[in-house]
Amino acid sequence: MYLKKIVDQKKREMEQNTPRESPVELKEKALRFPPPRCFKSALTREEGVAIIAEIKRASPSRGDLFPELEPGSLARAYQEGGASALSVLTEGSFFRGSLEDLRKAREAVNLPVLRKDFLLEPWQVMESRLAGADALLFIVKILSAARLQEMITLAREMRMSCLVEVTGKGELYRALEAGAEIIGVNNRDLHTFHTDPRHTSRLAHRVPPEVPLVSESGIYCYRQVEELSRAGVRAVLVGETLVCSNNPGDKIKELKGNSNGKNQN
């Protein structure tokens, strides 16, 4: 239910906001833009599970989370807490985000930044690069096989990383066939928005060892991170747990097992 509403709204917005430049002009401009920071290497350069910390103002299921957040300040808190990368929700109608949130977050830190949105058209890849995004989220459920392949190929030309999100076995195989170099398993049912972090563990053995696996949604404590690590997960994407925390930097340390020098259960 939620997913169809979001995608339908996104399509309407995109029809009204098609770029003035041609795809060729957009691509040339994006290719001249300063090179992106490497999102993939940020997830794999250190031991343990990397934290992708998300900047998120609201959600369809919970409403406003932190509508007045300051992206730069929150990004700095995440970096100081030990996050390996950032995710910024840029969808406006349901999540209250924007590309301006992404720009402000990226300017404040030296971490790579993922644009998290419901991306449907190739021109959004160039738009994202020109806004400063270093990586993109592609949701297999809302893209045809041909369009997914096209988006991944274009992002690679921009030297951007792609986190390809799946919710089940069939989508995972489609993602791998399209050339996904990072797989994200969404623990949230995109129709009901209920979460179950064990969903990643059930799919983990199907992901090739050379492809970093990211678990997304429903993660709030070190015990879950530890269990996901044993299943082969390389990174976790955490949003509401951090945004709603009184001290997001300390919460990241806790998720990494470093809070007060003790593992947190």
N, C-alpha and C positions, 0 to 999 in steps of 0.2 A: 504493500500500500504506500508506504513512505517513498520507496524508490521510484515508483511510477510518477507520483506527484512531483518529485524533485526533477526527474529527467524531462517530464513534459514542460515544467516551468523553465528549465534550462534551455530547451529548444526554442521556446517563445522569446526568451531574452536574446538568444543568439541571432534570431531572425531580425531583431530590431537593432542589433549592435554589431553588424558585420563590419570588419575593418575597411577603411577607405582605400588603403593600399591593396594592390593586387598580391596574390600569394607569392609571386616571384619577388616583388619589392620587399615584402615582409621578410622573406627568407634571406635575401641579400643583407638587409639591415641586421637581422639576428646573427648572421654569420660574422658580421663585423663587430659584434658586441664582445666585451671582454670575456675570456673563457670561464666556464663554470667551475665551481669547486667540486671535487670528486665525492659524490654521495656514497657510491659503492665502497670505495676504500675506507671511508669514515666508519663504515659498519664492520669492517673486517680487520682493521689495523691493530686492535688490542684484544687481549684475552677477555673472556667473559662475554656476557650479552650486552650489546650496545643499546643505548636508550635513544630513541627518536622522540623528542619532546614536542608536543603539539600545541600550537596557539589556536584557540578555539573559543569563540564568544558565546555560542549557543548550539543547541542540537534540536532536531525535530521532536525527539522523544522527551527531553527534559526542559525545553525552552531555554531562557537566558541562563547562562552559566557565569559569565563575567563580561557583560556587555561593554563596560567602560575600561577594559584592559588596555594597557599601553604596550603595543607589540615589542618595542625596543627594550623596555625595562624587563618584560617577561623573558625575552630572548636572552638577555644578559644573565638573568637568574638561572635559566636553564643551563647556559654554558658554564657558569660558575659551579653549578651542582654536578657537572660531569656528563652532560648530554653529549652524544656523538654527532647528532644532526638535529635539525628542526623540521617540523611539518607545520605548514600554515594553511588553515582552511580558508579558501578564498570565495566560496559560494556565498552569495548575499541573501537570498530570499529565505532560506531555512536555517543557515548557520551564522548569518550576520557578518560574514567575512568579506574581504576585498583584496585586490592585488596591492593596494596601498599598505595593508597589514603586512604583506609579504615583503614589500620594499623596506619598510621600517625595521622589520625584524632582521633582515639580512644586513642592513647597514650597521646594526648595533653589535654584530658578532662576526667571528671568522669561521663559523660552522657552515656546512652546506645546508641548503634549504630546499625542501620538497614542497611543490605546490600540490595541495590536496583539493581536488574539485571533481566535478563530473564532466570530464573532458570528452568531447564528441567529434570535434572537427580538427583537421590538420592545422588550420591557422592558429588554433589555441596553443599549439606547441611553440610557434614563433612568438606569440603574444607573451607566453610564460617566460621565455628566455629574455625578452626585452624588458620584462618586469624584474628580472634578477633571479628567477628560479634556476636552481642547479639540477633539479630532478623533478620528475612528474609521476603522478599516480594515474595509472590506467586501469579501469575497472572492466574486467572481461565480460561481466554480465550485461553491460550496456553497449558493447562494441561487437560488430561482426568480426569474423576472422580476418577478412581482408582489411577492414579499417584498423584493427589492432596492429596488424603487420605494418601498415602504412604509418601509423603513429610512432611505433617503435623505431622504424627505419629513419624517420624524419628527426626524432629526438637524438638518435645517434649521430646524425649529420651535425646537429647542434652541439655535440659532445656532452649531452645530458644523460644522466642515469634514469632508468625507468623502474619504478616499483609497480609490478603488475599484480593486481589484486584478484584473488580467486576465493570462491566460497565452497567449492567441492571438487571432486576428482576430475570430472569432465572439463571444468574450467581450467584446472591445473594443466591438463594435457594440452589444451588449446593454447595456454600461455607459453608453455615450453616449445610447442611447435612454431609459435610466432617469434621465438628467439628471446624470450624473457631471460634477463641476466640476474634479476632479483625477484623473488616471489614473495608476495604478502598474502597471508591467509586472514581474511576478515572473520573474526569470531562473532561478529554481529550479523544476525539475520537481517538482510537489507529490506525485507518486507515487513517484519514485525519489530525490528530493532532490539530484540532480545540477544543477550551475549552469553557465550560459553567458551572460555579460553582453552578448554580441552579439545576444541575443534581443530586447532592447529596441530596438536600432538597426533591426532588421528590421521592427518594427511602428511605429516612430516616425512615418513619413510618413503613417500613417493617422489620427493624432491631430490634431484641429483645433488651429491655432496658438494660439488663445485658451485652450486647456485645458492647464494645466501638466502636464508629463509627468515621472514619477518612475521611476527605474530601481532595482530592489530585488534585492539578493543578489549575491554573487560579486564584489564590488568591493573591491580591495585596494591600488590604486596610482593615482597622478595620471594616468598615461598612459591608463588606462581612463576616468577622469573626463573627460579632454580629448576622447577619441573620442566619448563619449556626448554631450558638449556640442555637438560638430559635428553630431550627428544630431538635435539639438533638445531634448535632455533638460534639464529645469530644475532637477532635484534628484536626489540619490542617497540611498538608505536603506542605511546601513552598520551591520552588527551585529557579527559574529564578528571582523572585522578590528580593530575598536576594542576590544571586550571583552577580546580576547587580547593586546592591545598592552601593552608595559611603560609607555608614556606615551601614553594615548589623546588627550590634548590636542595633543601634537606630531603624532600620526598624522593628526588632522583637518587641521592646518596643511599637512601633506604632501599630503593628498588635494586640498586647495585650491590646491596649487602654491606655498605660502608657506614651506616648510621651508628655513631658512637663506638665505632670499631666492632660492632656486633652484627651478625646476620639477623634480619628481621623476619619473623614469621607471621 
